[in-house]
Amino acid sequence: MALLKYVKTKFARAMLGILKITQDNDREVWRLIPLQDFTSNSDIDWTKSVADIDRQLYAKYGLDEAEIEFIETHVKEME
C-alpha cells in the first residue's frame, strides 16, 4: 500500500516526468525517483494521505517554495 501511495504522489510523478517524454515506460525513466524505505522505520509516515506524504517528501528533499508551487500547479492529483 505504501508503494502505491508513493507512486501516486505528485513528487514521484514530477520526477518521472523529467525523463518520460514518450509513452515508453522503461527502467531508465524511473532513475530520478528516489528509493524509499516502506517499513515502519521510514522517515515518511506512509499511513498519511497522499497529499500529506507529498508534503513530507518536499521537506525530506529540501524543495523550495518555487519548486513546490511548480509541482502543485503542474501535476494533477491521482485517485
C-alpha positions in Angstrom: 0.0 0.0 0.0 2.8 2.4 0.8 4.4 1.9 -2.6 1.1 2.6 -4.3 0.8 5.9 -2.3 4.3 6.8 -3.3 3.6 6.3 -7.0 0.5 8.5 -6.6 2.4 11.4 -5.1 2.9 14.5 -7.2 6.6 14.4 -6.1 7.2 10.9 -7.6 5.2 11.7 -10.8 7.0 15.0 -11.3 10.4 13.2 -11.0 9.2 10.6 -13.5 8.0 13.4 -15.9 11.5 14.8 -16.1 12.7 11.9 -18.2 9.5 10.5 -19.6 8.8 12.1 -23.0 7.1 9.2 -24.7 4.6 6.5 -23.7 7.5 4.1 -23.2 8.0 3.3 -19.6 11.3 1.6 -19.4 13.7 1.4 -16.4 15.7 4.5 -17.5 12.8 6.9 -17.0 12.4 5.9 -13.3 16.0 6.5 -12.4 15.4 10.0 -10.9 12.7 8.8 -8.5 14.4 8.2 -5.1 14.0 4.8 -3.5 12.2 4.9 -0.2 12.0 2.8 3.0 8.4 1.5 3.2 8.9 -0.2 6.6 7.8 1.2 9.9 11.4 2.6 10.3 10.8 5.0 7.4 11.2 8.7 7.9 8.0 9.1 5.9 4.7 8.2 7.6 3.0 6.1 4.9 -0.3 5.9 6.8 -1.0 9.5 5.9 -2.9 10.8 2.9 -1.1 11.1 -0.4 -1.1 14.9 0.0 0.5 14.6 3.4 3.1 12.3 2.0 3.9 14.8 -0.7 4.5 17.4 2.0 6.8 15.1 3.8 8.7 14.3 0.6 9.1 18.0 -0.2 10.6 18.6 3.2 12.8 15.5 3.1 14.3 16.5 -0.2 14.5 20.2 0.6 12.3 21.6 -2.1 11.9 25.3 -2.0 8.6 27.2 -2.4 9.0 27.7 -6.1 9.7 24.0 -6.7 6.7 23.0 -4.6 4.5 25.5 -6.3 5.6 24.2 -9.8 4.8 20.6 -8.8 1.5 21.5 -7.2 0.3 23.5 -10.2 1.5 21.3 -13.0 0.9 17.7 -11.6 -2.7 16.6 -11.2 -3.8 14.5 -8.3 -4.3 10.8 -8.8 -7.2 9.0 -7.4 
